């Protein structure tokens, strides 16, 4: 039960947020400001004031965050276990399990992951003779996902693109894809929120039920919500209006996947009489780190004014290290880490963060050579490994016999002499006659021209039927073991007797352990359906283990919400961070999102921050020469400790700035060094543009002039286009200055 003593452990703004219970509340929680503490204390306070715990809904973005919040709520009050604390997708799955039959699905629906969706779409392409080169599967599924995030149905999308031949085909595929999903009694990941919103819109009685259920709603990381998540929250909060949105617009870094920063920036417009409370006291980082982050983010226009501060010491300066090349950059980090470990620090105190995964390779190789243990987040996920997907496909088909995608994957794994042609005939028969797959498998002789495979198909049916009975009576771990052995999967891998096959068996053993843990700790839906739901909704960062004695290598996007004693923010170079696309974009929002990403990276560090870069870097098989990141120039120079001479030593304000000598960022496509300042065109040059100018070519489009050099009677112009760097004769190129 919440006591006055507990309230007194909060700072004044945190306490105000906890005590503000009714009406819309926008809680602007800066990095490291203790927002989880506020949310959990707020839930406990509501319960202490007589609010029933089952009338409270708290939504987060990751399973890890939801688990942590639930544990902390339960530690604060006995009734905490009855509070709904879950991710957006988990919340929607729980709702759909109860009411999806209104859409013609059964409650045992399967959740398709990306590879399942691709397999289903490829089957559609084959059936309708669609050219994948013209309509790439991933591109079409991406467009379908974007429309679902915007709550656009196939029919609505068809109307909006009726004058565009290519998009009309995508709209047709959208409709066919949705129909096939329904035939499989399956939803893809984007459907979970999409279908829930449609459920609420189409069935007011269902919406009313959940509005009365969730009278107090709290949404964490509100700046990351997209259109469908926003509508879901708005619908649920429409009756009582007790919505607490917690977030930080300065950490909105997922615009590329549909997050809309306007949801948090316009919160007061969307919800009248909103109270706004700012949490600006930071409990994570030193003041020098915070001052650096504050100074960088102030360069953004689309933000709500706030400034992080701490009662901690100023701390060390930010070390900026410019190496000669990328290997020297990684060697510098390795040296610092080895020295720190020798001095008693854990390897787990260190993290290397980067803008894109390609940067990790040199760090990995360097750490292996130096004997530094590391953990790479963002590589192949455990649940994406072939053997894990095979076993899960068995479990999914056992739980949902309408799932023909899972059936196609496992019917001949391990090999049973059932070829693709046989599977195709079987599925075609099912589709044309409307007969369920399991019914056909029980009497395969009903299919013309399939008699030679009838026994193998019937044996498969008997095995699945036996598993289905076990699923009702045994725990999931036991079922996984039975599937592993009775299918012959274990025997097949054992017979291979290779390091790889034995490693795959180890991975399956880990899946058994996961199932056992689930049975012991599951809250909400249990059994096979609950287990499949749990693994379908797991995120990459959910596997992050606290206290692991290994350096963490991960992207900046994956790092949000985490903290480390010492952070290396690597490859701080224009063209990498910020990325080339943002630098070339005429849309300011792209560069502002890159700057927010920099802010996130800086604020992951608790005690020490290194920002590193290289004069040259091997990329795309070529040696690249990238200029220092413009974000480095935005840092307060008095807080920097420059470790090597280079372009970052002096700030832009300190340098002489003659006319036409503005800084020209170099990009990831450069293949040789050029000046960092605009240089005039060579004497007698026939062109009216200079190095650094943007120009347009009739074929290659818009590019940037990197160099102008004499070439006999003409001049050779080196221009960087989106398609790559081109060397063109000035007279023939007819470049036009923009």
ROGU-635748 format. One line per field, with one value per residue (C-alpha): x, z, y. Coordinates in Angstrom, 3 decimals. Example, Ala and Ser with C-alpha at 12.3 -4.5 7.8 and 13.67 -1.06 7.14 Angstrom:
X 12.300:13.670
Z 7.800:7.140
Y -4.500:-1.060
//
This chain:
X 0.000:1.268:2.329:3.432:6.905:6.959:5.758:8.536:11.136:10.099:11.380:8.805:7.930:7.738:5.467:3.227:2.933:1.952:-0.706:-2.235:-4.675:-7.717:-7.937:-5.324:-1.708:1.332:4.433:7.526:10.145:13.704:16.313:17.185:14.568:12.969:9.776:9.315:9.507:6.840:4.552:4.767:4.237:1.318:-0.329:0.213:-1.185:-4.323:-4.930:-4.397:-7.087:-9.646:-9.196:-9.573:-6.360:-8.173:-9.394:-5.797:-4.008:-0.300:1.131:4.823:6.741:8.875:8.258:11.307:9.914:6.493:8.005:10.097:7.101:4.873:7.479:7.924:4.163:3.767:6.579:4.722:1.264:-0.296:-2.986:-0.426:-0.739:-4.273:-3.107:-2.816:0.811:1.814:2.985:0.624:0.694:0.245:-2.710:-4.332:-3.729:-5.489:-8.456:-8.583:-8.382:-11.701:-13.552:-11.949:-14.692:-16.757:-14.468:-14.833:-11.557:-11.207:-9.526:-6.621:-5.381:-1.672:0.548:2.700:6.190:7.971:9.237:5.798:4.234:6.837:6.208:2.465:2.918:5.245:2.540:0.134:2.607:2.878:-0.888:-1.502:1.654:3.035:6.541:8.592:11.118:8.390:6.662:9.299:7.676:9.306:8.379:4.742:4.479:6.103:3.475:0.690:2.130:2.205:-1.453:-2.412:-0.503:-2.571:-5.761:-6.415:-8.399:-7.753:-10.902:-9.972:-6.462:-7.786:-9.928:-6.986:-4.674:-7.147:-5.281:-1.906:-1.550:1.313:-0.241:-3.555:-1.774:-0.396:-3.936:-5.157:-2.360:-3.300:-6.840:-5.696:-3.110:-5.740:-8.054:-5.293:-4.415:-8.021:-8.054:-5.038:-6.755:-3.707:-2.846:0.420:2.123:0.575:-2.894:-2.842:-3.478:-5.258:-7.858:-8.334:-9.127:-11.501:-13.110:-13.722:-15.018:-17.292:-18.667:-19.473:-20.522:-17.029:-15.461:-17.776:-16.786:-13.091:-13.654:-15.366:-12.629:-9.743:-10.761:-7.140:-4.690:-0.958:1.119:4.905:7.169:4.256:6.565:6.962:3.257:2.037:-1.398:-3.048:-1.642:-2.789:-6.318:-6.384:-5.472:-7.880:-10.758:-10.057:-9.698:-12.747:-15.165:-13.263:-10.436:-7.932:-5.000:-1.411:0.988:4.627:7.380:10.143:9.865:13.672:13.859:11.468:13.674:11.300:9.760:11.125:8.810:5.699:6.074:4.557:6.206:3.113:1.255:3.260:3.832:0.086:-1.125:-2.631:-4.623:-5.948:-6.886:-8.377:-7.436:-4.208:-1.830:1.847:4.582:8.265:10.710:14.104:16.180:18.432:19.619:21.836:24.542:27.088:26.346:28.944:27.217:23.843:25.105:26.441:23.109:21.146:23.304:22.981:19.217:18.518:19.354:16.031:12.934:10.212:10.503:9.164:11.658:13.318:16.817:18.241:20.152:21.578:22.776:25.736:29.245:30.251:32.301:34.834:34.809:33.565:36.502:36.512:39.002:39.747:41.646:43.541:41.232:38.412:40.728:42.606:39.245:38.308:41.798:41.417:38.160:39.742:42.673:40.385:38.234:41.228:42.699:39.373:38.921:42.461:41.494:38.523:35.674:33.357:33.263:29.518:30.156:31.013:28.884:29.736:26.866:26.640:24.230:24.163:25.054:27.860:30.074:30.195:32.370:35.721:34.920:34.024:37.251:39.315:37.663:38.207:41.918:42.149:40.369:37.489:34.154:31.284:27.637:26.184:22.562:20.886:22.354:20.289:17.611:17.253:13.708:14.815:17.135:16.049:15.753:13.760:11.372:10.936:9.933:7.725:6.034:5.158:3.717:1.757:0.221:-0.694:-2.426:-3.968:-4.504:-5.671:-2.120:-1.042:2.150:3.433:2.157:4.127:7.271:7.167:5.372:8.690:11.010:12.764:12.415:9.452:9.407:6.636:7.770:6.688:4.487:2.510:2.083:0.951:-1.685:-2.931:-3.266:-4.889:-7.458:-8.143:-8.646:-10.898:-13.096:-12.982:-11.838:-9.628:-6.032:-6.303:-9.406:-7.579:-4.546:-6.778:-8.012:-5.312:-6.552:-9.372:-6.822:-6.340:-2.850:-1.470:-1.900:1.838:2.253:-0.948:0.688:3.329:0.631:-1.600:1.325:1.977:-1.698:-1.567:1.541:0.006:-3.231:-1.283:0.532:-2.800:-3.986:-0.754:-1.066:-4.260:-2.755:0.984:3.045:4.701:8.242:7.200:5.394:8.493:10.560:8.014:7.976:11.759:12.021:8.832:9.180:12.692:14.161:16.561:17.658:18.314:20.526:22.322:23.023:24.646:27.075:28.625:29.448:26.644:24.012:24.962:24.789:21.285:20.329:21.682:19.439:16.398:17.351:17.319:13.794:12.781:14.228:12.280:9.087:9.775:10.365:7.141:5.142:6.577:6.139:3.339:0.688:-2.432:-2.910:-1.051:-0.513:0.565:-1.407:0.063:3.590:3.284:1.899:4.774:7.510:5.725:5.784:9.343:11.650:15.400:16.228:14.146:17.076:19.373:20.641:21.567:24.970:26.448:30.251:30.601:30.862:27.583:27.638:24.360:22.725:21.657:18.028:18.317:19.999:17.067:16.000:19.372:22.312:26.017:28.850:30.985:29.754:31.653:29.568:31.361:31.687:30.652:31.085:28.879:27.331:27.225:25.918:24.005:23.206:23.564:19.815:19.121:21.934:20.530:16.889:15.156:12.817:14.092:12.398:14.855:17.891:16.062:15.394:19.094:19.910:17.460:19.283:22.527:20.825:19.748:23.288:24.861:22.403:23.082:26.390:26.417:30.010:32.107:31.370:33.723:32.728:35.006:35.546:38.052:39.779:39.331:37.007:36.510:32.925:31.261:34.662:36.240:38.221:35.963:36.999:34.243:34.279:33.563:29.915:28.214:26.886:30.426:30.491:27.306:28.931:30.151:33.884:34.734:33.408:35.512:38.782:40.281:42.570:43.990:44.498:41.775:38.887:36.967:39.571:38.129:34.482:32.912:32.700:36.486:37.451:37.922:34.902:35.672:32.939:31.957:33.857:30.983:31.581:30.894:29.990:31.556:29.483:29.762:30.165:33.363:36.258:39.050:39.743:38.570:38.761:36.307:35.797:34.407:37.202:36.759:36.664:40.060:41.012:39.483:36.935:33.898:31.470:29.535:29.608:32.248:33.293:30.528:27.725:24.613:24.085:21.596:22.374:19.739:20.420:21.874:19.718:20.883:24.399:27.211:30.427:33.428:36.233:36.967:40.269:41.902:41.587:43.249:41.076:38.248:37.744:36.807:34.060:33.672:30.072:28.476:25.001:22.648:23.702:27.398:30.291:30.735:33.591:32.187:33.645:32.394:31.361:29.394:27.881:25.942:25.497:23.160:23.855:20.944
Z 0.000:-0.942:2.146:2.766:3.389:-0.149:-1.625:0.168:-1.727:-4.923:-6.070:-6.224:-9.921:-9.614:-6.605:-8.477:-11.345:-8.960:-7.221:-10.508:-11.108:-12.974:-16.454:-19.232:-18.102:-20.329:-18.470:-20.319:-18.904:-19.931:-20.270:-16.910:-15.021:-13.242:-15.271:-14.445:-10.758:-11.280:-13.226:-10.699:-7.738:-9.584:-10.030:-6.352:-5.338:-7.458:-5.790:-2.342:-3.233:-3.899:-7.644:-8.394:-9.907:-12.840:-13.845:-14.561:-17.867:-18.310:-21.812:-22.678:-25.867:-24.833:-22.866:-20.765:-19.723:-19.011:-16.861:-14.889:-14.332:-13.214:-10.726:-9.255:-8.965:-7.172:-4.795:-3.929:-3.373:-2.906:-5.537:-8.227:-9.971:-11.109:-13.054:-16.823:-17.620:-21.117:-24.533:-27.161:-29.075:-26.031:-24.905:-28.311:-28.460:-25.108:-26.381:-29.697:-28.035:-26.408:-29.269:-32.638:-33.447:-34.447:-37.498:-38.392:-36.844:-34.036:-30.743:-31.578:-34.339:-35.191:-35.199:-38.327:-38.169:-41.083:-42.671:-42.423:-44.149:-46.894:-47.423:-47.643:-50.087:-52.277:-52.440:-53.590:-56.241:-57.514:-57.639:-59.444:-61.587:-60.090:-61.137:-57.969:-59.796:-60.591:-57.228:-54.588:-51.802:-48.984:-50.600:-51.054:-47.488:-46.249:-48.039:-46.670:-43.171:-43.586:-44.614:-41.589:-39.313:-40.851:-40.376:-44.115:-45.247:-48.596:-50.084:-48.893:-50.244:-53.624:-53.909:-53.016:-55.677:-58.459:-60.919:-60.239:-62.128:-60.014:-56.651:-57.818:-58.105:-54.584:-53.377:-55.023:-53.327:-50.015:-50.322:-51.390:-48.596:-45.975:-47.349:-47.198:-43.638:-42.648:-44.388:-42.251:-39.120:-38.780:-38.128:-38.976:-36.504:-38.003:-37.769:-33.986:-33.388:-36.729:-35.970:-32.399:-33.541:-36.184:-33.465:-31.317:-34.265:-35.550:-32.248:-29.838:-27.119:-27.090:-26.905:-24.059:-22.162:-22.342:-21.625:-18.390:-17.684:-18.176:-16.422:-15.858:-18.723:-18.764:-21.950:-21.733:-24.597:-26.069:-28.546:-30.340:-31.035:-34.612:-36.057:-35.095:-31.549:-31.134:-32.242:-29.954:-26.934:-27.901:-28.237:-24.891:-23.046:-24.706:-21.825:-18.618:-20.043:-17.430:-19.792:-18.672:-21.624:-20.638:-23.100:-24.387:-27.784:-27.782:-27.906:-30.814:-33.135:-34.928:-37.589:-40.236:-38.984:-38.592:-35.214:-35.344:-33.123:-33.538:-31.195:-28.267:-29.596:-30.158:-27.075:-25.486:-28.683:-28.847:-25.167:-23.734:-20.263:-20.263:-17.387:-18.423:-15.973:-16.876:-15.314:-15.931:-13.010:-14.298:-12.064:-14.620:-16.079:-15.020:-15.707:-18.491:-20.381:-19.839:-20.909:-24.105:-24.829:-24.023:-26.309:-29.259:-29.028:-28.794:-32.498:-33.231:-33.894:-33.371:-29.620:-26.259:-24.282:-21.398:-20.026:-18.108:-14.897:-12.080:-8.524:-9.417:-10.084:-13.381:-14.285:-17.033:-20.320:-23.488:-25.249:-29.019:-30.699:-34.409:-35.611:-38.860:-39.888:-38.623:-37.222:-35.205:-33.943:-32.729:-31.268:-29.255:-27.749:-27.031:-25.249:-23.014:-22.199:-21.393:-19.121:-17.366:-16.872:-15.463:-13.018:-11.718:-14.027:-15.596:-19.362:-18.988:-17.989:-21.616:-24.728:-28.319:-30.107:-33.832:-36.443:-38.556:-38.000:-40.582:-38.186:-35.731:-37.863:-37.201:-33.498:-33.309:-35.012:-32.824:-29.610:-30.558:-31.148:-27.856:-25.885:-24.965:-24.492:-26.232:-26.954:-30.273:-30.193:-33.548:-35.145:-35.928:-33.286:-31.381:-32.671:-36.266:-36.325:-38.641:-36.045:-33.662:-36.435:-37.403:-33.902:-33.427:-36.758:-35.406:-32.267:-34.254:-36.554:-33.515:-31.978:-35.232:-37.932:-40.357:-40.488:-43.911:-43.840:-40.816:-42.345:-45.548:-43.530:-41.451:-43.485:-44.918:-42.068:-41.369:-44.784:-45.173:-48.964:-49.248:-52.004:-52.914:-55.745:-53.321:-50.872:-53.673:-54.826:-51.268:-50.566:-53.943:-53.187:-49.768:-51.292:-54.150:-51.998:-48.758:-46.893:-43.791:-44.097:-41.211:-42.774:-46.051:-44.209:-42.444:-45.834:-48.345:-50.908:-51.749:-53.626:-57.271:-58.288:-54.736:-53.785:-53.626:-50.885:-49.056:-46.332:-45.530:-45.309:-43.128:-40.806:-40.491:-39.625:-36.889:-35.379:-35.322:-33.919:-31.103:-30.373:-30.248:-27.511:-25.600:-25.903:-23.862:-21.093:-20.867:-20.152:-23.056:-22.199:-22.327:-25.620:-27.158:-26.125:-27.629:-30.895:-30.980:-30.585:-32.128:-35.366:-35.873:-35.700:-32.889:-34.661:-37.913:-36.249:-34.190:-37.336:-38.966:-36.030:-37.003:-34.827:-36.513:-36.026:-32.379:-31.884:-33.324:-30.785:-28.046:-29.332:-29.174:-25.613:-24.869:-26.309:-23.883:-21.051:-22.296:-22.266:-18.718:-17.555:-19.224:-17.402:-14.081:-14.595:-17.115:-16.199:-18.325:-20.950:-20.255:-22.128:-25.755:-27.053:-24.361:-25.051:-28.799:-28.110:-25.756:-28.250:-31.144:-29.305:-27.976:-29.060:-29.711:-26.722:-24.444:-24.484:-22.915:-19.638:-16.781:-15.214:-18.103:-18.138:-21.820:-23.833:-25.595:-29.293:-30.592:-32.779:-31.357:-32.050:-29.949:-27.076:-26.113:-22.552:-21.597:-19.722:-19.379:-17.263:-20.347:-23.908:-27.187:-29.792:-32.917:-36.509:-35.794:-39.417:-41.885:-44.222:-41.457:-38.526:-39.588:-42.490:-46.115:-46.706:-43.952:-45.205:-48.743:-47.728:-48.178:-45.333:-42.042:-39.985:-41.157:-39.862:-36.635:-36.060:-36.605:-34.001:-31.569:-32.162:-31.203:-28.059:-27.191:-27.705:-25.516:-22.677:-22.509:-20.776:-16.993:-16.250:-19.405:-23.081:-26.016:-29.458:-32.045:-35.772:-38.446:-41.207:-43.515:-43.357:-45.535:-46.796:-49.723:-50.670:-51.072:-48.802:-47.792:-46.480:-44.385:-42.721:-38.978:-37.989:-37.853:-34.442:-33.064:-33.957:-31.961:-28.736:-26.264:-27.016:-23.354:-22.517:-25.122:-24.651:-28.146:-28.275:-31.751:-34.128:-36.761:-38.199:-34.926:-32.818:-33.439:-33.517:-36.549:-34.611:-34.058:-37.671:-40.153:-42.421:-45.760:-48.345:-49.958:-47.354:-45.517:-44.243:-46.869:-45.316:-46.922:-47.351:-47.210:-50.994:-51.214:-52.624:-52.095:-49.780:-50.725:-48.920:-46.164:-47.513:-50.821:-53.202:-56.223:-59.622:-61.419:-63.420:-66.929:-65.929:-68.262:-65.392:-63.046:-60.047:-57.443:-55.221:-52.691:-54.874:-55.585:-59.285:-61.478:-64.272:-66.800:-66.185:-62.691:-60.981:-58.143:-56.773:-55.021:-56.700:-54.996:-57.287:-60.476:-62.150:-65.505:-68.149:-71.408:-73.177:-70.729:-67.012:-65.176:-62.605:-59.797:-58.604:-55.902:-56.868:-54.962:-57.351:-56.646:-57.503:-61.194:-63.052:-65.918:-68.624:-67.806:-71.330:-72.050:-68.593:-68.804:-65.066:-63.773:-60.452:-57.987
Y 0.000:3.437:5.401:8.968:7.606:6.141:9.439:11.269:9.213:11.038:14.405:17.254:16.800:13.023:13.358:15.800:13.302:10.496:12.599:13.835:10.977:12.305:13.751:13.770:14.076:14.531:13.484:14.688:12.356:13.129:10.392:8.808:10.813:7.838:7.502:3.810:4.705:7.365:5.037:2.214:4.555:6.162:2.749:1.924:5.319:4.812:1.456:3.020:5.572:2.856:2.267:-1.431:-2.834:-4.452:-0.980:0.085:-0.516:0.231:-0.140:-0.332:-1.132:-4.120:-7.281:-6.517:-3.126:-4.654:-7.391:-4.907:-2.623:-5.483:-6.734:-3.261:-2.699:-6.033:-5.061:-1.840:-3.319:-6.750:-6.156:-5.289:-8.661:-7.763:-4.708:-5.164:-4.315:-5.343:-4.207:-2.787:-6.051:-8.275:-6.165:-6.506:-10.260:-10.698:-8.693:-10.549:-13.972:-13.115:-11.431:-12.221:-14.726:-11.696:-11.460:-15.128:-16.314:-18.832:-18.015:-20.337:-18.015:-18.074:-14.980:-14.935:-13.499:-11.822:-15.028:-16.651:-13.648:-13.794:-17.508:-16.904:-14.033:-16.105:-18.774:-16.075:-14.927:-18.474:-18.946:-15.654:-15.648:-12.415:-11.347:-10.889:-8.712:-6.200:-6.530:-7.476:-9.476:-7.519:-4.210:-5.208:-6.521:-3.320:-1.241:-3.438:-3.000:0.782:0.804:-1.286:1.088:3.895:1.829:1.686:-1.390:-3.119:-1.577:1.925:1.493:0.341:3.476:5.739:4.254:3.477:5.740:4.157:0.846:-0.468:0.381:-1.081:-4.413:-3.937:-3.201:-6.426:-8.355:-6.704:-8.073:-11.540:-11.618:-10.755:-13.419:-16.027:-15.020:-15.601:-18.997:-19.884:-18.539:-16.289:-12.663:-10.992:-8.677:-5.525:-7.062:-7.226:-3.521:-3.014:-5.710:-4.503:-0.967:-2.371:-4.492:-1.421:0.611:-2.134:-3.395:-0.527:-2.972:-4.480:-1.021:-0.047:-3.191:-2.342:1.350:0.385:-2.126:0.311:3.511:4.591:4.208:4.850:4.677:4.610:5.779:7.729:9.460:6.113:5.546:5.323:6.110:2.801:2.842:6.437:5.540:2.500:4.621:7.390:4.927:3.275:6.600:8.143:7.627:8.438:10.550:9.403:9.025:9.494:9.673:9.311:10.064:12.267:13.910:14.232:10.425:9.912:7.833:5.471:7.692:5.325:2.594:4.712:6.449:9.928:12.540:14.725:12.380:13.732:17.259:17.758:15.885:19.011:19.684:16.133:15.901:19.065:20.339:18.360:18.923:18.885:17.895:17.813:15.376:16.975:15.716:12.934:10.070:8.367:10.585:13.181:16.845:17.074:14.285:15.941:19.368:17.825:16.142:19.312:21.435:19.057:18.585:22.327:22.490:20.768:22.843:20.220:19.719:20.809:22.874:21.060:20.632:17.690:18.320:16.231:16.555:14.364:15.668:17.265:14.205:13.670:15.508:13.856:12.223:12.678:10.367:10.512:7.463:7.058:4.207:2.031:-0.652:1.956:3.219:-0.275:-0.798:2.412:1.133:-2.260:-0.599:1.480:-1.559:-3.798:-1.149:-0.686:-4.413:-4.714:-1.971:-3.961:-2.957:-5.515:-5.946:-5.464:-1.837:-1.044:-0.656:0.188:1.899:2.614:3.913:0.743:-2.903:-2.930:-0.944:-3.856:-6.168:-4.475:-4.134:-7.836:-8.901:-6.579:-7.773:-11.425:-10.737:-8.843:-11.567:-9.255:-11.057:-9.301:-9.770:-8.646:-7.520:-7.267:-10.378:-13.475:-13.715:-16.971:-17.399:-16.791:-19.818:-22.614:-25.367:-23.159:-22.104:-25.772:-26.862:-23.812:-24.583:-28.040:-26.459:-23.904:-26.509:-28.600:-25.567:-24.328:-26.998:-24.295:-22.903:-24.170:-22.103:-24.031:-27.266:-26.651:-26.040:-29.219:-31.894:-33.095:-32.042:-34.296:-35.922:-38.284:-38.561:-35.953:-33.602:-30.075:-31.344:-33.512:-30.655:-28.367:-30.886:-31.328:-27.603:-26.990:-29.698:-28.155:-24.732:-25.870:-28.098:-26.125:-29.242:-28.694:-29.882:-32.361:-33.929:-34.481:-35.860:-38.364:-39.652:-38.656:-41.183:-38.738:-36.615:-37.689:-38.858:-38.902:-42.556:-43.344:-40.729:-41.557:-43.643:-41.008:-38.321:-40.489:-41.313:-37.579:-37.077:-39.725:-38.116:-34.615:-36.014:-37.653:-34.378:-32.543:-34.874:-34.386:-30.601:-30.727:-32.826:-32.110:-29.026:-27.242:-28.338:-32.009:-31.414:-29.803:-32.825:-35.205:-33.263:-33.284:-37.066:-38.486:-36.514:-37.850:-34.351:-35.267:-38.450:-36.584:-33.973:-36.613:-38.641:-35.607:-35.535:-32.200:-29.240:-27.320:-30.040:-30.524:-26.760:-26.818:-29.468:-27.214:-24.427:-26.704:-27.658:-23.933:-23.785:-26.567:-24.463:-21.457:-23.525:-24.693:-21.114:-20.050:-22.710:-21.525:-17.804:-17.316:-14.793:-14.565:-17.266:-20.512:-23.751:-24.144:-21.141:-18.911:-20.124:-19.502:-16.052:-15.308:-16.252:-14.506:-11.193:-11.346:-8.491:-8.546:-6.354:-8.610:-11.016:-8.428:-9.883:-7.584:-8.136:-10.134:-9.852:-8.952:-5.752:-4.996:-4.130:-2.759:-0.134:3.189:2.296:-0.866:0.978:3.184:2.453:0.980:2.482:1.698:3.028:3.736:4.202:4.330:6.118:4.874:6.100:9.690:10.682:12.492:9.970:7.364:9.365:11.349:9.077:10.005:9.987:12.520:14.758:14.798:15.124:18.443:17.408:18.797:16.073:13.404:15.297:16.117:12.417:11.688:14.348:12.762:9.494:11.244:12.536:8.988:7.694:10.367:9.816:6.056:6.849:7.129:8.095:8.269:8.902:8.393:9.628:8.059:8.427:7.466:9.409:6.422:3.448:0.368:0.386:-1.348:-2.801:0.639:2.897:5.772:9.168:10.660:14.043:14.347:14.269:17.645:16.591:16.808:20.483:21.012:19.823:22.490:22.761:23.375:19.897:18.062:16.250:15.875:12.868:13.397:16.265:16.412:18.303:18.110:19.888:23.323:24.116:25.729:29.001:29.052:28.504:31.342:31.344:33.020:33.334:30.001:28.046:26.471:22.956:20.286:16.932:13.891:10.767:7.044:6.866:8.931:6.936:9.434:12.362:15.840:19.152:19.855:23.349:24.553:25.389:27.625:25.970:25.835:28.881:28.988:26.332:26.360:25.653:27.910:25.569:24.788:21.909:21.349:22.692:20.645:19.979:18.127:15.644:14.551:10.823:10.532:13.153:15.398:15.104:16.941:18.125:16.538:17.665:19.623:18.803:19.720:16.995:18.040:20.580:19.970:19.489:16.295:16.748:14.214:14.145:12.063:10.856:8.537:5.761:6.322:8.616:9.509:11.225:13.264:15.534:19.030:20.015:16.858:16.470:19.738:19.830:22.502:24.177:24.085
//
